[in-house]
Amino acid sequence: MRGFRIIVKRLFLAFALLLTTIGSAQTYFPPINNNQPWDTVNAGYNAQAVQELNTFLDTTGTKAFIILENGKIAHEVYFDSFTQDSLWYWASAGKTMTAFLIGLAEADGHLAVLQNSKAYLGSGWSSCGSTFEDSTTVRKHLTMTTGLDYSGNTDCTDPSCLTCSSTSEPWYYHNAAYTLLYHMLDSVTPFGITNYILGKLTFTTGITGSYIPLGDNRVFISNARSMARFGLLVLAHGDWAGNTIMNSGPGSYFDQMVNTSQSANESYGYLWWLNGKSSYRLPQSTLVFPGPLIPNAPSDLIAGLGKNDQKLYVVPSQNRVVVRLGNDGGQGLFAASGYDNQLWALINALDGSTSLEEWNSDEPPYPNPSSGSLVIPSAREGQSYQLLNIYGQVVEQDRVMAEGRVQLNAGPGLYLLQIDHGRTFKIILE
């Protein structure tokens, strides 16, 4: 009997070792030294789909684009004079870096997310009074739920600009509330945020970059590979080649960061955008839209989304990271725009997940002009649509009916009709 237990134990240990070996081989981590090469992999992408993707990237102002498969570079392309060493801004995609650093600072005892922010900013950081400041925590800055007024300059961090909203909007994308997190970090971390990044990320993962002032904002800049490294670190739940940079167990800061953080916007964590939820809200809007944030993307995707289509996508189910840096792609009006949806249709086509022919169908709606009842030949039943006025405001939204039919009820005028925040058509209603 004892011999049988020993055999079983040895078999169990061998099986556990096999699982460990398989798990460690799944994700590759590049050398911390950026001068050493980063492993590549032939992912078997369809050649025509790669060409379609590169053409789309080139014609939409892209500077750098990277796909990591299991940590290895599967596709990397640069345009114009851009190289892997060129620096570019992350815009609001850099909010994800700030969120991560806040978690590290909390773990190091420099701040507490549930502490009110005046502990780090000082009293009088706003014009809202002591009752507001006593109840406004660091977490509210992370989740865009401070309740600061959104009718004025939402970039300005002067106390005179930071007034309370009279409408009690439960979620609103407020840049100044975010930028104050940078000031908190810079004040509480030893020798400031730049040195903190060096010690916590550069020396452990090879991530390089820095924050630069842009008006009232603080914008993170780096090369594309550093953004990819950061995506890989998040994909690995805060681990880098067996070195735990941030704990990620259930209920941890990491776990809260990448999941819905409040009830007003299901698609928002701690400064991270979340796909696959039943509804979402967008920057500078108080509307709730039905359906997922990026319909063509995997439902478990989390993202950093920035102005002019700066993109960091992390997809756990595919063990994939995608980076896009460059100029405005010109496909949408919001941070989560039609550009995301078009880009993911092309990414999916790399391994045959979607039909390029179906996506590229751009037959316009008819009749146009219309009394309101029209057909969109290239739309599918159940897709969401939004009708926007000439100021970019959503005036109507619903689902496409059978055979691509929609019924618009807005008054006469010129509008933009967007399908799933993707393809956009000019519509005249009579």
Steps between C-alpha positions, in 0.01 A plus 500: 500500500786733590664423164179587318479837683860577402426422133187717508694781665775479239246501220329802653831687532592413141162622379532823701847555354363444151224754560755751633720448196208541262377811683841665501539433128170663414609856561837636392653804668759699305836588657492798734792647305337676206815457291448124491268353235135423566391154382260485206252232396339399174134503599383369162308813410323515167726695260215692336358592840842631608516714188148632565592582859823679405322703233235605750765596754701696246204693363368591846807676636656216698859542620554168678306176527586182691325170567640271769396137498591328830750781557685459172478752217268362233462823303693826529485781248601867495409775256661818370831556683380334819713220652482273804699763692276796409305660783127574487234610747242259640240773559219359718624145441767606750234514770549124525866551595394744773245250630769232521741733680230592753466130580875465546509809721221360717681168536813690605303694762532840335124557473165328549234484231218532754661803665356838410712675242556812709744291706733523201385820329438709809177668605353745253609311189149568365237774533243254632555539872607273784198266488578411137872460562443286809293252294706500178738205506789409272277222369249755373775659290587156361139423408396844365237536772623809687188701420701797375314731264538413132361817346825698503864424422544141611877516441567784744632388840490840672265496801293775337426265209404205719141567599227256597242380252142592581364201309677231704604311187616157630776456239670757284836487323679793663863557400583729791382239753739258331795742477481557874598133540830584332556779754420260784750244370770756442463633855484170692753281318865524608690746275195547277319304234785483246730320740211285618444375144870422468508295818166323464478442123812586299744292706257208526323487161692727262208744472629851433312826472412817682221747560518837329285808569249585229307800623333390822532134403787258558552268203707180499742450209709199400589289201252242368686203648479647850126528457499137387708403806246670725217316326687173551547577870125555537423191289712299746301642797788709631763227461820531297684174434417369846566832674182634662478873430140526626287244680187405306298262714121526548404832656846647443558848361592341164177301497295813569695700240405274209137441594190720517568756772155658544143451383465811280737377226542125479779541246740687727741373765779702657579717193482186280226448240325162506338325208219243499265676741128557446539878474757778500543874532750716313719800583323835515159335472228423755326245274494126561547290185379140478737219405878451526752780462674347195267242340765347273752450781518203740262538793778476761710775344615780729643814348678828537340742254642841424438806287594467133461124519778400735413139584615236745295180484551209741312177422544222760298239306739535205814565706539801272609862530443759225654849482412781261663844516458782250281779374121514502359215293206720404237231554310616806418774746590336829789323674319171436431569138419335172875467456511235773226301333654519154844413633369195682320375191837502325680339794239225514549438130869418556402153616170480314271599788294734282437565135678803360255509215209527743665779699613695194145508368407866508177514304334822616156514662202568276288690430708810574350761547249311710186559703655281772441145382807365321711191436873455572613216269835449677351480852394187683191449713570582865789738438471827687481831320529860609366808323716807564430862416756727335646583843579136569223460757306173506133580441372146451622142548351155453558160338494411131195294411470208257633557147695805617190713562503796741238755593632849577275743682714815515387821337606623155869572454847363422624216724773239535384139536757277674477121511654356821716815515657378176387582147355849474256630238361847435121497516251768403161479669214685339 
